[in-house]
Amino acid sequence: TVAVATGRSPRLVARDEFGERVIEVGEDGILIGSDGAADIRIEGMFVAARHATITVEDGRVVLRKLAGLRPVKVGGKPVREIELKENDEIQIGHESFVFHE
């Protein structure tokens, strides 16, 4: 489930030429990919339909790369799975987000 952040829930902040978007990480997590059903849709030849997920597990927020030719980067380094920390910068394809706890 994705919603506009209203409190202190884990969230991603994206800034681009259209302004700032805040995406809350709900209890169902977030699916990121090129599929029309993805919570965060990223178009691109190398972005998989189900490229990555962000889930809350035992109080930790975990990002997992599922598929795709493009790497998922956190802090500029490719990752397959990582526990996100405050101010981590996530890059998938041409999109980037900052994580806030």
C-alpha positions, 0 to 999 in steps of 0.5 A: 500500500502506498499513501502520502505520508501523514506521520512518522512512518518509514517513507521515501522522498523523491525530488524531480522537476515536478516537485517533491513526492513522499511515498509511505512504506505501509505494512504491505510494503512497496513494489518498484518496477515497470509493471503498471501494478507497481506502487512506484512505476519506473519506465526503462528498457532495463527496469524489470516489471518487479524490479525491487521491493521495500518491506517492513520486517520486525521493525526493520525496513528492507530493500530487495532487488528481485530482477532486472538488468539495472542495479539497485544502488544504495549510497552509490553501491549496487545491492541485492538486499539491505536494511535501509537507514535514515537518509540512505539514497536509493537509485533504480534506473533514472529515479532516486529516492531518499529514505526516512525512518 
